[in-house]
Amino acid sequence: MNYYAIKAIYLHEMDRLWRTLFQSILSPVVSTSLYFIVFGSVIGGMVPQVDGVSYGSFIVPGLLMLTLLTQSLSNSSFGIYMPKFSGSIYEILAAPISSFEIVIGFVGASATKSLIVGSIILITATFFAEVRIDHPFVMVFLLVLTCLTFSLFGFLIGILSENFEQLQVIPLIVVTPLVFLGGSLYSIEMLPEFWQQVSYFNPVVYLINGMRWAFYGVSDINIWTSVFTMLGFLLICIVSTIFILTKGYRIKS
Amino acid sequence: MLETLISIKNLSKTYNNSFEALKSVNLEINKGEIFALLGPNGAGKTTMISIICGLVRPTSGEVKVNGSDIVSEYKITRSQIGYVPQELTLEQFETVFQNVSYTRGLYGKSSNPKHIEKILKDLSLWDKKSMRLGQLSGGMKRRVLIAKALSHEPSVLFLDEPTAGVDVELRQDMWRIVEKLRQSGVTIILTTHYIEEAEAIADRVGVIDNGEMIVVDETSKLISRMGQKKLTIQLQEKVMQLPESLAKYNLELASDGFSLAYSYDKESKQTGITNLLQQVKDSGMKLSDLKTEQGTLEDIFVSLVHKEKK
């Protein structure tokens, strides 16, 4: 195992976080704070309790997940796409590093950045709503699992993208709608019966409900269903990444 | 006896668009030598070194570096190789020192600021160590690429068109750097368009064209084979037919009848120029001008391909 290479990629990617502090940390904190102000404080005041929790508190796990998903995707997809774009990826491809080691370096750094941002968001949330964590270990597990899974998914997007448009299209067109329609701001029980059934096909519903269970012990979906759905998606991402890197698809001739 | 460092056997590469970039190439590169790979654009030079460095997958054939296979033992072979690409492919926002140290890490070496300092000083980059890469000139960026390639102390260095598009001063500077590296025991393989470059620094030269290795020889031998020059004699009056006395010089009479072309070997002690000019004078022709020119790389390729076919 080339530990020095993993460390080099990891620290190189983390450097990007410190260089772009505003974009990486302040920007998601500000946008999430606005969600708390608008939905939690203003609209939340007019909404009765949901599943025994105030609306302001209810949306905390969903907004946390929204941030983690989008951050993990953008961190890792940009992380691998930028060297492709600048051409500097040659030095990674020419170095004595296995595909597995490359993935650990990029995905590890992306997941770390997302965890840092997620932790800051969680602290920020306590200024706007009453936050209670009934199952802290499950919460940490889900945080790490989500960051890793979506960082890996972002890595795949970065590898497969041939231009900036393709890099943006999946997060914007697919992931953001899934998150908003995944119950981050409402309980799916509030939906009409038909849309409730449609929601069960949205994987993000399982993530958000898993996290909501970790916070308040309430969920529309069984916690184990949520965890296994996440693990299943992680497995799909791992297999796809191994396949693409082994074939050298879109990175090697 | 010379020890082989890189052994290439029947190496072929066909890209997805069916372009055959390499056609069963065989080559051996010796330890400690400077080997120049010459060829026109699209000849297969970059493909060949990209395969050895792990950037392109071979379609068939075998490449060994120091006895290790580049595919099955890629970690061993790549850790011995440094690669300087043709394009100035650098990230913009990192400092020189950070970026060179990063490359050392990628090659599985622990951090060694002293070694990085030495490389940067050798390449006259030490005073730029804290500058962002985006702030450097093209020449400095090329030096950074060399510094990165040397950061992990490789035993073999690949330079892909290291002097393409650089000014004369920097080109000569590059040649000095290459010679210094060779003296430190590094084997160097470089690709180039410029025959003068190969002549100046390479021990051996390989000429590749259309994916085939046409010739591999010691530089001095190749230069003497390629050393044809052309003397053009401009005449004041039109000549319809050459006199018999000039037949032995194999002169080419221009279609307008106002110039004669004479090819000669510049390495030869007796070029025949003096006698030719005397004969021209004796035959009553009056000169208006003289011009000599070195055969171009294109002429040399044509000549080599022609010889191969024969």
Interface residues (C-beta under 8 A of the other chain):
Chain A: N2 Y3 Y4 A5 K7 A8 I9 L11 H12 D15 R19 M82 P83 S86 G87 S88 Y90 E91 I92 L93 A94 A95 P96 I97 S98 G248 K252 S253
Chain B: Y15 N16 S50 C53 G54 L55 V56 R57 Y74 K75 I76 T77 R78 S79 I81 Y83 P85 E87 T89 L90 E91 Q92 F93 E94 Q98 Y102 T103 R104 G105 L106 Y107 G108 K109 S110 K148
